[in-house]
Amino acid sequence: MKRQSPKRQTSGTAADWSRRDALKALGAGTAALMLPRAVAAGGHDADVIVIGAGLAGLQAAILLQDEGLDVLVVEGNDRVGGRVWSLDNVPGQPEAGGAEIAPGYARMHSMIARLGDIGLASWKQYKNDQTFAIYDAGKLSSLADWQKSPANRFSSAERALFGPLGPFGVALAYLPRPNPLPALDSWLDRESAALDVPLDRYLRGLGASAEALRFAASGVPADSVAATSALALLRMMRVFDEMGPYDGLQIFAGGTSRVPEGMAALLKREVRLRSRVTGLRTQRDGVEIALADGTTLRAGHAVCSVPLPVLRSLRIDPALPPLQAEAVQRIPYDSALSIFFAIKTPFWEADGLPASTRGSDSFGRASVRRSPRGEHIWFHKAGAAAVPYRKLADGELMKVATKELNEARPSTIGRVEASFAVNWNTLPWNRAHLHHRGPGDITNFGNIAAEAHGRIHFAGEHTSVTMMGMEGAMESGERAAVEILQRLG
């Protein structure tokens, strides 16, 4: 049965919504929100318990603490940060998760200013660029040579669309300009439902060829272009428009993990690590949170910021409303994995090609990444390219990736060495990488996954309205905190 599009969520719709703006929305100054400790005095362990110490959970915890609440953060992993993870002990000190921030990341920049000792550097300053060698149909070549070869089966009209990304950017070049979504939250408007269709059908309607769709498959998080919503892609491009110029990207000189670590240090109560939550129960005066070790914690409210694949395994009593429960179960996440290689010698000097490699079909991308912390190869597979590998253990992943990289780029033989693998699909605190939306998902579910359930409030990048990525996570934590402050205020 086809459902009508749920009403648009209106909280948290400004890209630069600051803490001051959030407090204005409550109609009260900070002093008025210094709430009495009646909740904790009633036998609770905290006023609010936040589940998950990623950016979303930490952002919610800090804002609530700023307003006088006693907040406890519990985290199943042995570190804070969630999908922000700097591999400090791996050669080249790569980033397993979020790495760059854009000029439009207002909340991230605000937090960096508050922390005070987080150094930033220009992404391009360290010779990170978009140039790459291309591996297609079993052959490696420069992008310029590939464009003149028989392997290039694009029509002359589509060849005119080639930009810095070559064939990998052709599908994006078909998207209408200006973006049909006038605002960052327009993807939730009822009028946008007509765009919530399979991406391959949408692009073919704009003139895209089968070859364009073949290369587009390497850039979508779903297992195929047909399993991706055109509306979701248009939303992503609308966010990119708001983020600011590509040349303005910045990286963290000391590693992105310094941000969540600094946020955790702002909390009065230490984050309770290795505390896996198994269930939540709402009662008349609070929430009970069950831990895997048999402990039960109690609070007046809870913020649950875990990814949906983890949320699916939690017992929630009373159960979520049917449509929200269906959204939690059905909203898809991508398969994604990363294998990092230490660079012994500059292999690109041996073959005269750009340092990075992008491949069609199942290869993925092998990018040389540079930062003040060093350089390394980031061999990344997502979507359809990652599906055959998503159950492999880390050691097997490194063997398979080494073989594939050496075959595609023989100059890497003996010049690089696999050093670490991250399979997001097998990590128990994630069980996947990033959420996406299939055709009809936005029409059917809107942003219902973000709706509070009694005294349980939800956060996480998958519940953001205006932004995505790290900034979206921060936005969602801010919204969840404001929901609680509004109820208490």
N, C-alpha and C positions, 0 to 999 in steps of 0.2 A: 504494500500500500504506500503510495506516495505521500510524504508528509509536507506540510507547509513549512517554509523557512522560519525557524524560531526568531523571536524578536531580537534585534541587535543588542548586544551588550554595550552599555554606554559608559561604564566606569573605566578609567584609564585610557582615554582615547587621544590624548595629546602626546606627541612624540617627546616633548621636552617637559613633561609634567614633573615638577620638582617636589621635594618634601614640603616646602612652603605651600605650594599649590594644593597638595593633598590635605594639609591642615585647613586651608581656606574652605575646601569642599565640605569639611565637617562643621564649619561655622563656629569654630572655637579656636582660641589661641592655645599655645603650648601649656600655659599654666593651668588652664581649665581641664586639660587632659591628664594631669597628674592624678591618676585614679587611686582610690584607697585600696589597700591590700586585703579587701574582704574575701576575695576569691581564694588566695593562698591560705588565708587564716582558716578557711573552711575545710582543711585537711587535704588540700591539693598540693601537688609538687611544684606547681608554677601557675601563674595566671594564664600563660599560653605555652604550649609545647609545639615546637616546629619540627616536623619530620623531614629530614633531608638537609644536608649542609652544603648544597650547591649555591650558586649565586642567588637563586630565587628565595630559598629558605633563609639564607643569611641576610638578605635585604629586608625581608619581612621581620626577622628577629630584631635587627638594629632599629628599624623604625618604631616597632612596638616598645622596645626598651627605652628609646628616646622619649617616649611619652609616659614613662613612669611604670610600665608593666614589668613584672618578673617573668623572664622568658628563658626557657630551656630548649636547646637544640639537640636532637638525637640523630645519629647518623650510623647506618649499618656498616659502612666502609671504615677503614683505619686511617682515613685522611679526609680533609674537607675539600670542597671544590667541585664534586660531581664530574661533569664533562669538561671541566677546566682542569688540566692535569699536565704540569711541566715535568718532564722526565729528567730530573736533575742529575741522575747517575748514569745516564746513557750517553755515549759519545755524540757530541754535537748538541747535547741538551735540548732535544726536540720538544715540541708541544704535541701531546696526544689529542688534545681537544681544542677549545677556542684559543686563537692565537692573535688575531688582529682586531683592532677597534677602529671605527670610522669616526669622522668629525661629528656625525649626527648621533653618536652614542652619548646622549646627555647624562643619563644616570651613571654610566660607567665613568665618565669624566668627572662628575661630581664626587663619586666615591674615591677616585684616585686623588683628587684634591684634598679630600678629608684625611686619607691615609698619609699623605704627605711625602712618603719616601719611595714611591713607585716610579721608577725611571721609564721613560718612553723613548723610542727611537723611530725614525722614518723607515717604513717597510722598503721603499725603493732605494734608500740610502745604502742598504746592504745588498744591492744588485739582485733583488727579487723582482722579476719581471714576468711578462706573459709569453716570452719567446720559448719555443719548444721544437724538438724533433718529433716527427710523427711516425707511428708504427701502425701500418694498415696493410691488410692482406698479406701478412707475414713478411713485410719489407719495411726497412727503416730508411728514412730520408729526411732532408730538411723540408720545411713546409713549402718553401719556394719550389723545390724540385718535385714534390708530390703534386703540387697544383698543375704542373706541366706533364705529369705522367698519365698513362692509361688508367691507373688506379683512381684517378679523379673522374668520377662519372656524373658530376653535377652538370646541369645545363649552363649555357653561357650566361643566362639571366641570373641563375643562383650564384655563379662564380663572382658576379659583380657584388654580391652581398658579403663576400669574405672580408673579414676584418682581422684584428690581431689574433682571434681565436680560430681563424681559418674555418674549416668545415664544422667545427664544434660550436660555432656561434651562428650558423645559418638559421637554425630554428628560431633563435631569439631575435634575429633580424626581421623575421616575419611578424613579430608582435606589433600591434598598433601603437603609434605614437601620436599624440600623448597617450599615456596609459588610460584605458577606459575606466579605471578606478580613480575617482577624483580626490579621494582622501585615504589616509592610511587605514581607516576602519571601514571603508566602503565595501570590502569583501563580504561583510556581514549584512549588507543591505539586501532586501528582497529583490530589488531590481537587478542585482548581480547574479541571481540564480541561473539566468540564461547562459552564463559563462562557465557554470559548474558541469562541464562535459569532458569526455576523454580528450586529452591533449592532442593525440594523433588526429582525431576527427577535426578538432579546431584548427590545427595547423594545415591540414589538407584543404580545409575550406579557404585558407588564406593563400593557397598555391604551393605549399611545401611538397617536395617530391619524396619518394621512398628513401632516397639517399640522405636527404636532410633529416628524415625521421630516424634513420639508422644512427647517424652521429648524435642526434638529440638524446638517444637512449643513454648515452654515457654521462649525461648531465642532469638526469632526473633521479630523485631518491627512490622512486618506486621500481618494481621489478621490470616494468615496461613503460613505454610512452602511453600506451592505452590505459594503464592503471594510474595515471597521473591526472589530476584535475587541472584544466586550463585556468580556472579561476585561482587555484592555489599558486600556479606559476606567475600569473599576473599580479597577485598579491606580493609575492617575493620580489618581483621587479619593481613594484611600487615602493617597497621598503628600500631597495637599492638606490632608487632615485632620491630618497630622503637621507640616506646615510652620508652623502657628500662625495666629493671627487675621489676617484681611485687613487690619485697621487697622495691623498691625505691619510691613507691608512697608516697606522702606527702599530708597533710591536713593543712588547715589554722587555726592557733590557735585562731584567733579572728573572724573567719567566712569568707567565700569566698567573701561575698559582700563587704568586705573592699577593694578588688581590683578594681571593677568598681567605687566605691565611691572615691577611691584615684585617679583614672584616670579622673573622672569628675572634681575633684579639681584642676587638672593640667590645665584645660581649662581657658582661660582668660574670656570667656563669660559663665555665668551660664547656665546649661542645662535648657531648657524651658520645664518643666513638664506639665502634663495634657493638652497637645496640640496634639490632635488626628488629623492626616493627613487624608484627604478624597480624594485628587487628586493631580496629577502633570501634568504640561503642559510645554513642551519644546518650547521655542521661539528662534529667531535668535541669541539673545545675552544673553540668560539665561534660567532659569527655574522658573516657578510660582508654588508655593505650597499652596494648599487650605487647611485650617483647619476647623474643625467641627464648631467652633464658628463664622465662616464667615470671619475670617482674611485671607489675602493672603500675603505670604512671597515671596520675590524674591532673587535669587542668580545667580551667574554665572554658578554653577554646583550644583548637588545634589547627595548625596550618600543615597541610600535606603537600609536599612539593616533589614527590617522587615521580619518575617517568611512568607513563601509563602501563607499560609492560610489567612494572613492579606493582603498581596499584592493583592490577588485575588479580594478584595473588593475595591481597589483604582481605581479611574478613571485616566487613563494615556492617554494623548493627545500629539502627535499622538499615536495611538495604537501600542503596541508591534508587531514586525513581527510575522506572523502566527505560525511558529514553536516555537519561544520563548514563545508566548502567550499560546500555547498548553502545553508546559513544565510547565509553572507556574500553569496552571489549573490541570495538571494530576500527577505531581510528588507527591507521597503520603507521609503522615505524620502518625506517630503512635498515637494510643489512649493510654494515660498514665495518671495515677493518683497515688497519694501518700497519705497515712493516717499515721499520726504520733501518737505514744502512749507514754505517760509518764510511767516510770517503778517505781511502788511503792515499790516492793520488788523483789529480784531475783527469778523469777518464775522457772528458769531452775534448781535451787537447789531443787525444790519440785519434779521434775520429772526425774532429773538426766541426761537430754539430753543436747546437745549443745544449746546455747542461741538462735541461729537463726533457722528459719524454711524455707524450700523450698518445694513447692508443685507442683505436676504435674497438667496438664489441667488448670483449671480456678483459682487455689488458688493464684498463684504468689509467692512472697517471703516476709517473715517478718524477716528482719535482725536487730539484735541489733547493733547499731552504737555508737561508743565512740569517743570522742574528748576532747581536753582541756576544752571545753564548757559544757560537761556533757554527758549523755547517754540517749538513747531513742530507740524505735522500729520504724523502717521504713518499713511500709507495702506497698509494691509497686506492682501494676498491670500494665502490658503493653501488647500491641498487642491484641491477641484474648482474653486474660484474662480480659482486661479492657473494651472490647466492651459493655457488658451488663450494665456497670456502667457509661459510659462516659457522660450521660446527667443528672446524679444525682447531686443535690445540696450538698453542703459540709456537712450539718447536717445529711442528709440521708446517705451519704457516711460513716460517722463515725459510725452510728448505724449498717449499714450492715457489715462494716469491723470488728467491735467489735464482732458481732455474729459469723462471719466466723472464726475469730482468736480464740475465746473461744471454738468453736466446734472442730477445728483442734488441738488446744493445751489447754486442760482443765486447766492446771496449771496456765494459764494467768488470769483465772476468779478471780476478786477481787484484782489482783496484778498489773494490768496495766489499764490505762485509756486513751481513745482517746482524743487527745488535739487539733489537727489541721488537715485539709484536703486540698490538692491542686489538683484540677482537671484541668489539663492543657487544656483540650478540651473546657472548658467553660470560660476560662480567655480571655477577649476580645483582649488583647495585644499579645496573642499567638495563641489561637484557636486550638492548638495541641501541641505536644511535640517536637519530632525530625523527620527530614525527613528520608526517606529510598528510596530504588529503587525496583520496581517490575521487573519481567522478561521483558527484552526488553527496559526498560527505558533508560539505559545507551547507548545502540546502537542507539535508536531513538533520544535522546536529548543531549547526551554527557554532557557538562557543559554549555549549552547554556543559562541557567538561570543567569549565571554570566556576560554575554556580555552586555556592555554598550549600552544604547539606547539614541542616541544623547548626551545630556548633563546630562543624568541620569545614574548613575553608581550603580551597585548592590553589596551588601556585605551580610554577614550572613553565618553561618556554612554550609548551604546548597549550597553555591557557592565555597567552598574551594576545592583545588586540591590535596594537599599532606597530610594534617592532618585532624583530625576530632575533635568533641567536642569543649572545650574551646580554644584549640590551633588552631583548624580549623577556629573558629570565628575570632581570632586575625589575622590569615593568610589572610582571606578574606578582612578584613578591610585594611590591608596593601596593598593588590593588588589594591583595589578601589582607595586608595589615590595615588598610583603610576600612575594609569591610568590618573588621573586628572593632576598630575604634569607633565607627559609626554605631555599632550595636551597643557598645559600652557608654557612648557619649549621649 
